[in-house]
């Protein structure tokens, strides 16, 4: 049983997600202690508990410690990951429901099912656009297309928007099994082709997305960037607002977002997302700080070596590298001076 210290590095939920994915893929039993030890509320929250149960379901694992606020977990796979039709609902993890994000559950089970024999259909219910986690729009526009380049065949569709605190969102995920992952070399991003975006609200007046879109386009045009942001008013079970920008470069893409909240003007929401995009654009790097750590797991499972240059070396990146090396799947070298990540799969 592989022992993993959940307080290592950034000490958050990523240690758990990567460990669960690799346990389901390799069949290795794991024991994780001090889960999310560096968070204000340590232990398993609703979305983490749902991730544990989702991973257990697809590989028929025996689990000990799968309870809310649990800080220790034992997970023993009973089989390789099995393709199938699955539904995982974050609201079932806690009495009274939850807006916990479904996108982290998606990241936990996607690669095990992509490597399994057969195709899978997965329905995920809960939060889709939640603070401090990747919004579904960035998963759809950036993460999944990059995985497609590596050989993963998966598509996702948003059926309903889910914001904090009510959730109620739904994502449908279709995965073609039997994927064979290739390596990735991404050292230069090339020229910027376009910036495209969505300014979205549910259960709020239509002038709010229009103001977000207009402000974003003006800011980006002032920086001499081509941009088109579409304002949308969608239906949802509760009010919510956000702006989601995708920068398409010749060889890569990057995603940026900001969520509205009470008392924050629409124009300021747009400004937050635009500033993140402009800061990244000035780095010249092909891989943004969020995608940098998300690429480690698929490249560690690839048949060839990979290397890519990142805008920033984050603790999420170094922590994820540490977890992956615990399973002996790859050697990962991070050159902080050159901001270069190199992954050499073992065997």
Beta strands, then each sheet from edge to edge (+ up, - down):
strand 1: 2-5
strand 2: 30-33
strand 3: 62-64
strand 4: 73-76
strand 5: 85-89
strand 6: 120-126
strand 7: 153-160
strand 8: 169-176
strand 9: 185-186
strand 10: 192-202
strand 11: 227-234
strand 12: 240-249
strand 13: 253-259
strand 14: 306-309
strand 15: 330-335
strand 16: 340-345
sheet 1: 1+ 2+ 4- 3+
sheet 2: 5+ 6+ 8- 7+
sheet 3: 9+ 14+ 16- 15+
sheet 4: 11+ 10+ 12- 13+
end
